[in-house]
Amino acid sequence: MNKMDLVNKVAEKTGLKKSQAEQAVNSVFSAIEEALSAGEKVQVIGFGTFETRKRSARSGRNPQTGETISIPESVVPAFKPGNKLKEVIR
């Protein structure tokens, strides 16, 4: 399912016009992005938690040359599914 499929499904289930459903989906994604960029967690009970995790610096290998490279520390987004979501997909 891609974003437009999701917009169509939201429009179908809510009775909204597709443009309104797209605005709603975009607003949800935007709110999640803003919270994560501010270092906050977004917890949707029963669905899951969006959060950021710190990846420590490490060494890696360039696959083309085999040369060892240094990979800097970074912050990455992560999703932890909730129990209800886990049960639904089993």
C-alpha positions in Angstrom: 0.0 0.0 0.0 1.4 3.4 -0.9 0.4 6.9 0.3 -2.4 7.3 -2.3 -3.8 3.9 -1.5 -3.9 5.0 2.2 -5.6 8.3 1.2 -8.2 6.5 -0.8 -8.8 4.0 2.1 -9.2 6.9 4.6 -11.6 8.7 2.2 -13.7 5.5 1.7 -13.9 4.8 5.5 -14.6 8.3 6.6 -16.8 9.6 3.8 -14.4 12.5 3.2 -13.5 13.8 -0.2 -10.1 12.6 -1.4 -8.6 16.0 -1.1 -9.7 16.2 2.5 -8.5 12.7 3.3 -5.1 13.6 1.7 -4.9 16.7 3.9 -5.7 14.6 7.0 -3.1 12.0 6.2 -0.5 14.6 5.5 -1.3 16.4 8.7 -0.8 13.2 10.7 2.6 12.5 9.1 3.6 16.2 9.6 2.6 16.0 13.3 4.7 12.8 13.8 7.7 14.4 12.0 7.5 17.6 14.1 7.4 15.6 17.3 10.3 13.4 16.4 12.4 16.3 15.3 11.8 17.9 18.7 13.0 14.7 20.4 9.5 13.6 21.5 7.9 10.2 21.3 4.5 9.7 19.6 2.5 6.9 21.2 -0.7 5.7 19.7 -2.2 3.3 22.2 -2.9 -0.1 20.5 -0.9 0.8 17.4 2.6 1.6 18.4 5.2 4.2 19.3 7.3 6.3 17.0 10.6 7.5 18.6 14.2 8.4 17.7 17.1 6.3 18.6 20.8 7.3 18.8 23.2 5.2 16.8 26.7 5.3 18.1 29.7 5.9 15.8 31.2 2.7 14.3 33.5 1.5 11.7 32.3 0.1 8.4 33.7 -1.1 5.1 33.4 0.4 1.7 32.1 -2.6 -0.4 33.8 -1.3 -3.6 37.3 -0.9 -2.3 37.2 -2.9 1.0 38.6 0.2 2.7 37.6 0.7 6.4 35.6 3.9 6.9 34.3 5.7 10.0 30.5 6.0 10.2 29.6 9.0 12.4 27.0 8.9 15.3 23.5 9.6 14.1 19.9 9.8 15.3 17.4 7.6 13.4 13.6 7.2 13.5 12.2 4.0 14.9 8.8 2.4 15.3 7.8 -0.1 18.0 4.5 -1.9 17.3 1.9 -2.1 20.0 0.4 -5.3 21.3 -2.9 -4.9 19.5 -1.1 -4.4 16.1 1.0 -7.4 16.8 -2.1 -9.5 17.5 -3.8 -8.3 14.3 -0.9 -9.4 12.0 -0.3 -12.8 13.6 
